[in-house]
Amino acid sequence: MSIEEKLGFNKFYVDESNAHIIVKKSDFTDEELVILNKIIKACPAGLYSLNEDGTLRFDYAGCLECGTCRILAQGKVIEDWKYPQGTFGVEFRYG
Ligand code: SF4
């Protein structure tokens, strides 16, 4: 079974009114773009991507709460990162 198939078993309880990750969406400096490209490649859920106009597309709904993007951001690009509150967030169903 592939990693993608295993990830497909996870269930997400999304807090629509309170994003647990808030990111800068545009007007990136060169340094921020370098960081952002690392995050795009590293996010195991593939939640980050750049639009053709250079703005960032990001949806926290499928977040695995691994913290990789927070570490790579080094205090830039990501404006706020916290675990989902209460009963919200990912429920791992395959390991
Ligand atoms: Fe992706 Fe992990 Fe960051 Fe969630 S915490 S957005 S899964 S890198």
Residues whose N, C-alpha, C, O or C-beta is under 5 A from the ligand:
A	BS01	SF4	C43 P44 A45 L47 C63 L64 E65 C66 G67 T68 C69
